[in-house]
Amino acid sequence: MRAEKDLWELENAVYDEGFTAICGVDEAGRGPLAGPVCAAAVTLPRGLVIAGLDDSKKLSEKRRGELYSEIREKALGWSIAFASVAEIEELNILGATYLAMNRAIEGLPRRPSLALVDGNRTEGIRFPCRAVVGGDGLCADIAAASILAKVTRDRYMREMAEKFPGYGFEKHKGYGTAAHYAAIRELGPCEIHRLSFLRKLH
């Protein structure tokens, strides 16, 4: 794991270019067979060190939950937004991801002068932005956004597990595990399944 102070190197360089407010943006849920895609945008106080802050995928569920609360408490601004299964089907997953990211940025209490977006593409972002490949492990603001998005979506999928029992959403969160495929074959898809993702399912 990178030292927490390293997470500010890129953002400090951006601030030194003259930007006044930066946010980090990341998503959770591009790959699953079911459920919405969730995006978060976060602006942390410049230089804030949150112990253990890292890419959400590298953290335990318990640790993500702890950091989720700390990030929301200490951030200058944060916003979380979804794009629905219907929007994923209408726009495709990339378009829906941009929609969720734009909603998250729009929801910040202060509009950022630059959004740092995890990944290598930003053509659908309506705000001044830069792509940062591997940003959730490189930038404090993006790492914070990755945690808010992941925790929020996981909690949503646990709620969906109660509404649509039998699919195991509380375990796999909608991803394409063997157990999930078996449940779809047995029960058929439910209303939160992305039918375009199931076309190859026999």
C-alpha positions in Angstrom: 0.0 0.0 0.0 1.2 3.5 -0.8 1.9 5.8 2.1 -1.0 8.1 2.7 1.1 11.2 2.0 1.8 9.9 -1.5 -1.9 10.2 -2.3 -1.5 13.9 -2.4 1.4 14.2 -4.9 -0.7 14.4 -8.0 -3.4 16.6 -6.5 -0.8 19.0 -5.0 0.7 19.4 -8.5 -2.8 20.2 -9.9 -3.5 22.7 -7.1 -0.1 24.3 -7.9 -1.3 24.9 -11.4 -3.8 27.3 -10.0 -7.0 25.2 -9.6 -9.0 26.3 -6.5 -11.2 23.3 -6.0 -10.6 19.7 -7.1 -12.9 16.8 -6.7 -12.2 13.1 -7.2 -14.7 11.0 -9.0 -15.1 7.2 -9.2 -17.8 4.6 -9.7 -18.8 1.2 -8.5 -20.9 -1.3 -10.4 -19.9 -1.1 -14.1 -19.4 -4.9 -14.4 -22.3 -6.5 -12.5 -25.2 -8.3 -14.2 -27.7 -6.6 -11.9 -28.3 -3.3 -10.1 -27.5 0.3 -10.8 -24.1 1.9 -11.3 -23.1 4.3 -8.5 -20.7 7.2 -8.7 -19.3 9.5 -6.0 -17.5 12.9 -6.1 -15.5 14.0 -3.1 -13.5 17.2 -2.3 -11.2 16.7 0.7 -9.4 19.5 2.5 -6.0 19.8 0.7 -3.4 17.6 2.4 -5.9 15.8 4.7 -4.4 12.4 5.7 -7.0 9.7 6.5 -5.2 6.7 7.8 -5.7 3.7 5.6 -7.2 5.6 2.7 -6.8 3.5 -0.5 -8.5 2.0 -3.5 -11.8 0.6 -2.1 -11.0 -2.8 -3.8 -8.0 -3.2 -1.6 -9.9 -2.7 1.7 -12.0 -5.1 3.7 -15.7 -4.4 3.9 -15.4 -3.5 7.6 -12.6 -1.0 6.9 -14.5 0.5 3.9 -17.4 1.2 6.2 -15.3 2.9 8.8 -13.6 5.1 6.1 -17.0 5.8 4.6 -18.1 7.6 7.8 -14.8 9.4 8.2 -14.7 10.7 4.7 -18.3 12.0 4.9 -17.4 13.7 8.2 -14.2 15.3 7.1 -14.7 16.2 3.4 -15.4 19.7 2.3 -18.0 18.3 0.0 -19.3 14.9 -1.2 -22.0 13.6 -3.4 -23.3 10.2 -4.4 -25.5 9.4 -7.4 -26.9 6.5 -9.3 -27.8 5.6 -12.9 -30.6 3.1 -13.0 -30.8 -0.3 -14.7 -33.2 1.3 -17.2 -30.7 4.0 -17.9 -27.9 1.4 -18.3 -30.1 -0.4 -20.8 -31.0 2.8 -22.7 -27.5 4.4 -22.8 -25.1 1.4 -22.4 -23.0 1.0 -19.4 -20.4 3.6 -20.3 -23.0 6.3 -21.0 -24.8 5.4 -17.8 -21.5 5.7 -15.9 -21.0 9.2 -17.2 -24.5 10.1 -16.3 -24.0 8.9 -12.7 -20.6 10.8 -12.5 -22.1 14.0 -13.9 -24.9 13.8 -11.3 -22.4 13.2 -8.5 -20.3 16.2 -9.6 -23.4 18.3 -10.0 -24.5 17.4 -6.4 -21.4 18.8 -4.8 -22.1 21.9 -2.6 -19.3 23.7 -4.4 -18.7 23.3 -8.1 -15.1 22.1 -8.6 -12.7 23.9 -11.0 -11.4 20.4 -12.0 -12.7 16.9 -11.6 -10.1 14.1 -11.4 -11.8 11.0 -12.8 -10.6 7.5 -12.3 -9.9 5.7 -15.6 -8.7 6.6 -19.0 -11.8 8.2 -20.6 -13.7 11.4 -19.8 -15.5 12.3 -23.0 -19.0 12.0 -21.4 -18.1 14.3 -18.4 -19.7 17.7 -18.7 -17.3 19.5 -16.3 -13.6 20.4 -16.6 -11.9 17.1 -15.9 -8.8 14.9 -16.3 -8.6 11.2 -16.5 -6.3 9.5 -14.0 -5.5 5.9 -14.8 -5.4 3.9 -11.5 -6.5 7.1 -9.7 -8.3 5.2 -6.9 -4.8 4.1 -5.7 -3.0 7.4 -6.6 -5.2 10.3 -5.5 -6.7 10.9 -2.1 -9.9 12.5 -3.5 -10.5 9.6 -6.0 -9.7 7.0 -3.4 -12.3 8.6 -1.1 -14.9 8.6 -4.0 -14.2 5.0 -4.7 -15.0 4.1 -1.1 -18.3 6.1 -1.0 -19.4 4.6 -4.3 -18.6 1.1 -3.3 -20.1 1.2 0.2 -23.3 2.9 -1.1 -23.8 0.4 -3.9 -23.1 -2.6 -1.7 -25.6 -1.4 0.9 -28.2 -0.9 -1.9 -27.6 -4.5 -3.2 -28.1 -5.9 0.3 -31.5 -4.1 0.4 -32.3 -5.7 -3.1 -31.4 -9.1 -1.6 -34.4 -8.7 0.7 -36.7 -7.5 -2.1 -35.6 -10.2 -4.5 -34.6 -13.3 -2.5 -32.9 -16.3 -4.0 -30.3 -14.5 -6.1 -27.7 -14.0 -3.4 -27.3 -10.2 -4.1 -26.1 -9.8 -0.5 -23.1 -11.9 -1.3 -22.0 -11.1 -4.9 -23.7 -7.7 -5.1 -24.9 -8.5 -8.6 -21.6 -9.7 -10.1 -21.5 -12.7 -12.4 -20.5 -15.5 -10.0 -21.3 -19.1 -10.7 -23.9 -19.0 -8.0 -25.5 -15.9 -9.5 -25.7 -17.5 -13.0 -27.2 -20.6 -11.5 -29.9 -18.5 -9.7 -30.8 -16.7 -12.9 -31.1 -20.0 -14.8 -33.4 -21.3 -12.0 -35.5 -18.2 -11.2 -35.1 -16.2 -14.4 -34.0 -12.6 -14.3 -35.7 -10.1 -11.9 -36.4 -6.4 -12.6 -33.0 -5.2 -11.5 -31.1 -7.5 -13.9 -29.4 -5.8 -16.8 -30.9 -7.8 -19.7 -28.3 -6.6 -22.1 -25.7 -8.2 -19.9 -27.6 -11.5 -20.0 -27.8 -12.0 -23.7 -25.1 -14.7 -23.8 -26.7 -16.6 -20.9 -28.1 -20.0 -21.9 
